[in-house]
Amino acid sequence: MRPKPLSGFPEFLPAGRIVEQRVLDVVRATFELHGFAPVETRALEPLEQLARKGEIDKEIYVVKRLHAAEDDVAELGLHFDLTVPFARYVMEHAGHLQFPFRRYQMQKVWRGERPQEGRYREFLQADIDIVGQGTLAAHHDVEIPLVALDVFARLHEELGLPTATIHVNNRKLSEGFYRGLGIEEPSAVLQRVDKYDKIGPDAVRELLTGELGLTDGQAGACVALAGISASDESFVDEVRALGVAHPLLDEGLAELAQLVRVARSERLVADLKIARGLDYYTGTVYETFLDGSEHLGSVASGGRYDSLASDGKVTFPGVGYSFGITRILAPLIAKGRLAADRSVPSVVLVAVDNEDSREASIGVANVLRARGIACEVAPKADKFGKQIRYAERRGIPFVWFGSSSVKDIRTGEQVDADPQLWEPPTADLRPGIVFG
């Protein structure tokens, strides 16, 4: 019986996996250019640690042994993001880390939500964080989106992926505004405003009045604030025009204005409806949308958290950003908009005239591999025409005959060549990425 796929657990064919690996190469290289060091954390965390971070407890996968042992931890869950396990990692290894600590992490995470386009139950994330010990300077809030802009620019330039726009806000700005309106539970308002893009301003207003008991004036002001966006500092005057005052609002406005001013990018927009529903964010927050694919929702996000990690004596504030690698790639790959131009890394198929000559063919392949040219030896000694067709089916551009002849099967051109000296075109050394 043919196995059925599990909904929400995407698996790529080789050509899709090649795309994913190339993307990870670019992301990893960019992170390291900005001085971030790699870490990896365990997949499991105590359930009580996972469930205390925002409205996520219903989405956690609980893990237990089929036959429990006496020394088993009572309740464990698969991590639903990389931030919570990283907070534990920082506290556990603080004595061996230099602060501010700059980390990047690329791992699978699991989330039990309803599968749909761009939403999966198992997916790959790539995160960066800058974490301080006791304090962390506000300028790091500006640095994080600059790294993200660099990543998306390189993915576009090197692989042809869509451009992206980062939408930023500041929780201090929002909370200060709500407190200036006399609202005592700003976190509840933030959670409703976070639904703005999904349900629209009128529905948000109804949630604020119906569920939270806000007056029409308070709800209207909250929705008006959420409707403000700008790619320059003009948003400050728009907020001031709403006539609300509070010291925390002033602080948030100043921090967000600095970020927009330093970034100076058309790909970064101050968007005051961005809230981020998780409760550990305390300052700047980021949401990122693929240009032309905004219907997928945010594909990368993050923000400042001043109290995520603490051992009771020392607090480790930080600011981070998470790239939803699977969320970005899976819809594009599934629709054929993003693909590798061949499904194997091989540049050359070394033909085998007969089985007695296989050893010589292996020798040619070894010489090419030693020079960084990916190749494979034909699995079967056969007519050269059949071996060429085999290479065509696998997308291999060159076939090597004997010890001194190579053919570009795309053009039919065949030339004498020395495996110690021959070079394929640079564009053929690795599978190309095609976006359309």
C-alpha positions in Angstrom: 0.0 0.0 0.0 1.4 3.4 -1.0 2.2 5.6 2.0 0.2 8.8 2.4 2.0 12.1 3.1 1.4 13.7 6.5 -0.3 17.0 6.2 1.8 19.9 7.3 5.1 18.0 7.1 6.6 19.1 3.7 9.3 17.0 2.0 11.2 18.3 -1.0 12.4 16.4 -4.0 16.1 16.7 -4.7 15.7 19.8 -6.9 13.8 21.5 -4.1 16.3 20.4 -1.5 19.1 21.9 -3.6 17.2 25.2 -3.6 16.8 25.0 0.2 20.5 24.3 0.7 21.6 27.1 -1.5 19.3 29.5 0.4 20.8 28.3 3.7 24.3 28.8 2.3 23.5 32.4 1.5 21.8 33.0 4.8 24.6 31.4 6.8 27.3 33.3 5.0 25.5 36.6 5.5 25.0 35.9 9.2 28.7 35.2 9.6 29.7 38.4 7.7 27.9 40.2 10.5 29.7 38.4 13.2 27.1 35.9 14.4 28.3 32.5 15.7 26.4 29.2 15.2 24.7 27.2 17.9 22.3 24.3 18.0 19.9 23.5 20.8 18.0 20.2 21.7 14.6 19.6 20.1 12.9 19.0 23.5 12.2 21.3 26.4 10.2 21.0 29.6 6.5 21.5 28.7 6.0 24.1 31.5 8.8 26.3 29.9 7.3 26.1 26.4 3.7 26.7 27.5 4.4 29.9 29.5 5.3 32.0 26.4 2.2 33.6 25.1 -0.9 32.0 23.5 0.9 28.9 22.1 0.2 26.1 24.5 -2.5 24.5 22.2 0.1 24.2 19.4 2.8 22.3 21.3 3.6 18.7 20.4 4.0 16.7 23.6 6.6 13.9 23.5 6.9 10.8 25.7 8.3 7.4 25.5 6.0 4.5 24.6 7.2 2.7 27.6 8.0 5.2 30.3 11.0 4.7 32.6 11.3 5.9 36.2 13.9 8.5 35.3 11.9 10.1 32.5 11.1 13.8 32.7 7.3 14.0 33.3 6.3 16.2 30.4 8.4 17.3 27.4 7.5 19.2 24.2 9.0 19.8 20.9 10.1 23.4 20.6 7.7 25.6 18.5 10.3 28.2 17.9 14.0 28.7 18.6 13.7 31.6 21.0 12.5 29.7 24.1 15.3 27.0 23.9 17.8 29.7 23.2 16.8 31.5 26.3 17.5 28.4 28.3 20.8 27.8 26.4 22.0 31.3 27.4 21.2 30.8 31.1 22.8 27.3 31.1 26.0 28.4 29.3 26.3 32.0 30.4 29.7 31.4 32.1 31.2 30.4 28.8 29.7 33.1 26.6 31.0 36.6 25.8 28.4 39.3 25.9 26.8 40.8 23.9 26.5 37.3 22.5 25.7 37.1 18.8 24.2 33.8 17.7 22.6 32.3 14.6 20.7 29.0 14.6 19.2 26.9 11.8 16.9 24.1 12.9 13.6 22.4 12.5 10.7 23.4 14.8 7.3 21.9 15.3 3.9 23.6 15.7 0.5 21.9 15.8 -1.5 24.4 13.8 -3.9 23.9 10.9 -1.8 23.3 7.8 -2.3 25.7 4.9 -0.2 27.5 2.3 2.8 29.0 4.1 1.8 27.3 7.4 3.3 24.0 8.4 3.6 21.6 11.4 7.3 21.0 10.8 9.4 23.7 9.3 12.9 25.1 9.2 13.8 28.4 10.8 17.0 30.5 10.7 17.4 32.8 13.7 19.8 35.5 14.8 19.9 37.1 18.3 22.1 39.6 20.1 21.9 39.0 23.9 23.3 41.2 26.6 24.0 40.4 30.3 22.1 42.9 32.5 21.7 45.5 29.7 21.7 45.7 25.9 22.1 48.9 24.0 19.2 50.1 21.9 21.3 50.5 18.8 21.2 46.7 18.4 17.5 47.1 17.6 18.7 48.9 14.5 21.4 46.4 13.7 19.1 43.4 13.4 16.9 44.7 10.5 20.0 45.8 8.7 21.2 42.2 8.8 17.8 41.0 7.6 17.8 43.5 4.7 21.2 42.3 3.7 20.0 38.6 3.7 17.0 39.3 1.5 19.1 41.5 -0.8 21.7 38.7 -1.3 19.0 36.1 -1.8 17.5 38.3 -4.5 20.8 39.1 -6.2 22.4 35.7 -6.0 19.4 33.3 -6.4 16.6 35.5 -7.8 14.3 35.1 -4.8 11.6 37.8 -4.4 12.5 41.0 -2.6 11.0 41.6 0.8 9.8 44.5 2.9 10.3 44.7 6.7 7.5 46.3 8.7 8.6 47.6 12.1 6.9 49.0 15.2 7.8 49.5 18.8 5.8 47.9 21.7 6.7 50.9 23.9 5.1 53.2 21.4 1.9 51.1 21.3 1.8 50.4 25.0 2.5 54.1 25.9 -0.3 55.2 23.5 -2.8 52.8 25.1 -1.8 53.9 28.6 -2.2 57.5 27.5 -5.8 56.6 26.6 -6.3 55.2 30.1 -6.2 51.5 29.1 -4.9 49.4 32.0 -4.3 46.1 30.1 -2.3 47.1 27.0 -1.1 43.5 26.3 -4.7 42.4 25.6 -5.1 45.3 23.2 -1.8 44.3 21.4 -3.1 40.8 20.9 -6.3 42.1 19.2 -4.4 44.7 17.1 -2.1 41.9 16.0 -5.1 40.5 14.0 -5.5 43.7 12.0 -4.2 42.3 8.7 -6.3 39.1 9.0 -9.7 40.6 10.0 -9.5 44.3 9.2 -9.9 47.5 11.2 -13.7 47.3 11.8 -13.4 43.7 13.3 -10.5 44.8 15.5 -12.6 47.7 16.8 -15.4 45.3 17.6 -13.0 43.0 19.5 -11.7 46.0 21.5 -15.1 47.1 22.5 -16.9 43.7 22.8 -14.1 41.6 24.4 -12.2 44.2 26.3 -14.9 46.8 27.1 -13.1 49.8 25.6 -15.1 52.9 24.8 -15.8 53.7 21.2 -13.3 56.6 21.5 -10.5 54.4 22.9 -11.1 51.7 20.3 -11.2 54.2 17.5 -7.9 55.8 18.6 -6.3 52.3 18.8 -7.4 51.5 15.3 -6.3 54.9 14.0 -2.8 54.3 15.4 -2.7 50.9 13.8 -3.5 52.5 10.4 -0.4 54.7 10.4 2.6 53.6 8.3 5.5 55.4 6.6 8.9 54.7 5.1 10.3 57.9 6.8 10.0 59.7 10.1 6.7 61.4 9.1 4.8 58.8 11.2 5.9 60.7 14.3 3.8 63.7 13.4 0.8 61.5 12.5 0.9 59.9 15.9 1.3 63.2 17.7 -1.8 64.4 15.7 -3.9 61.8 17.5 -3.5 63.9 20.7 -2.3 61.2 23.1 0.6 61.8 25.5 2.6 59.4 27.7 6.3 59.1 28.6 6.5 55.5 27.3 5.0 56.7 24.0 7.7 59.3 23.7 10.4 56.7 24.3 8.9 54.3 21.7 8.5 57.1 19.1 12.2 58.1 19.5 13.5 54.6 19.2 11.4 53.8 16.1 12.3 57.1 14.4 16.0 56.3 15.0 15.6 52.9 13.4 13.9 54.2 10.3 16.4 57.1 10.0 19.5 54.8 10.2 18.1 52.1 7.9 17.2 54.5 5.1 15.7 51.8 3.0 12.6 51.6 0.9 12.4 48.0 2.1 11.8 49.0 5.7 8.5 50.6 6.7 7.3 51.9 10.1 3.9 50.1 10.4 2.1 50.8 13.7 -0.3 47.9 13.4 2.6 45.4 13.8 2.2 44.1 17.3 3.6 40.5 17.6 1.2 38.5 19.8 3.8 36.7 22.0 4.0 38.4 25.3 7.8 38.5 25.7 8.4 41.4 23.3 9.1 44.7 25.0 10.4 47.1 22.4 11.0 47.0 18.6 9.1 44.4 16.7 9.6 43.2 13.1 7.4 41.5 10.5 8.5 40.8 7.0 6.5 40.2 3.8 7.6 38.9 0.4 6.9 41.5 -2.2 4.2 40.1 -4.5 3.3 37.3 -2.1 1.9 39.3 0.8 -1.0 36.8 1.1 1.4 34.4 2.7 1.6 36.7 5.7 4.8 37.4 7.6 7.7 35.1 6.5 10.2 36.5 9.0 9.7 38.3 12.3 11.2 39.1 15.7 11.9 41.9 18.2 13.3 43.1 21.4 12.8 41.1 24.6 14.1 42.6 27.9 12.9 39.8 30.2 12.8 36.6 28.3 15.8 35.0 30.0 16.6 35.5 33.7 18.1 33.3 36.4 16.6 35.3 39.2 19.7 37.4 39.7 20.8 38.4 36.2 18.6 39.3 33.3 19.6 38.6 29.8 17.9 41.1 27.4 18.1 40.6 23.7 16.8 41.4 20.3 16.3 38.7 17.6 14.9 37.9 14.2 13.6 34.6 12.7 13.6 33.7 9.0 10.8 31.2 8.2 12.9 29.3 5.6 10.2 26.7 4.9 7.5 29.3 4.9 9.4 31.3 2.2 10.4 28.4 0.0 7.7 25.7 0.2 4.9 27.6 -1.6 7.3 28.9 -4.3 8.8 25.4 -4.9 5.4 23.7 -4.8 4.1 26.1 -7.5 7.2 25.6 -9.7 8.1 29.3 -9.3 11.4 28.4 -7.7 13.5 25.4 -8.8 17.0 24.1 -9.4 17.9 23.7 -13.1 19.1 20.2 -12.4 18.3 17.7 -9.7 21.9 16.5 -9.1 25.1 18.3 -8.3 27.0 16.3 -11.0 28.6 18.3 -13.7 30.0 15.3 -15.6 29.0 11.7 -16.2 32.0 9.6 -16.9 30.9 7.0 -19.5 31.9 3.3 -19.2 32.8 1.7 -22.5 32.7 -1.8 -21.0 33.0 -3.2 -17.5 36.7 -3.9 -18.0 37.3 -0.2 -18.4 35.2 0.9 -15.4 38.4 1.2 -13.3 39.8 3.7 -15.8 36.5 5.7 -15.7 36.7 5.7 -11.9 40.2 7.1 -12.2 39.0 10.0 -14.5 36.2 10.8 -12.0 38.7 10.9 -9.1 40.9 13.3 -11.0 37.9 15.6 -11.7 36.6 15.4 -8.1 40.1 16.3 -6.8 39.8 19.5 -8.7 36.3 20.3 -7.3 34.3 19.1 -10.3 31.3 17.0 -9.2 30.9 13.9 -11.3 29.6 10.3 -11.3 30.5 7.2 -13.2 27.8 5.6 -15.4 26.0 2.8 -13.5 26.0 0.5 -16.5 28.3 -0.1 -19.5 26.1 0.5 -22.4 25.9 2.1 -25.8 27.1 5.7 -25.6 23.8 7.0 -26.9 22.0 5.3 -23.9 24.5 6.8 -21.5 24.0 10.2 -23.0 20.2 9.9 -22.5 20.8 8.8 -18.9 22.8 12.0 -18.3 20.0 14.0 -20.0 17.4 12.5 -17.7 19.5 13.4 -14.6 20.3 16.9 -16.0 24.1 16.3 -16.1 25.5 18.7 -18.8 28.7 16.9 -19.8 29.6 13.3 -20.6 33.3 12.2 -20.5 34.5 9.5 -22.9 37.6 7.5 -22.4 40.5 9.5 -21.0 40.6 12.5 -23.2 37.2 13.5 -24.6 34.3 15.4 -23.2 30.9 16.4 -24.7 28.5 19.1 -23.8 25.3 17.2 -24.5 23.2 20.4 -24.6 25.0 21.7 -27.7 26.5 18.5 -29.0 30.0 20.0 -29.0 32.7 17.5 -28.2 36.3 18.3 -27.6 39.6 16.7 -26.6 40.4 17.4 -23.0 42.7 16.5 -20.2 41.0 15.7 -16.8 43.9 17.5 -15.1 43.2 20.7 -17.0 39.6 20.8 -18.3 37.3 23.4 -16.7 33.5 23.5 -17.2 31.9 26.9 -17.4 31.6 28.5 -13.9 27.8 28.5 -14.2 27.7 24.7 -14.6 29.8 24.0 -11.5 26.7 24.0 -9.3 23.0 23.6 -10.1 21.5 27.0 -11.0 18.4 28.4 -9.2 15.6 29.5 -11.5 12.8 31.8 -10.3 9.9 32.6 -12.5 
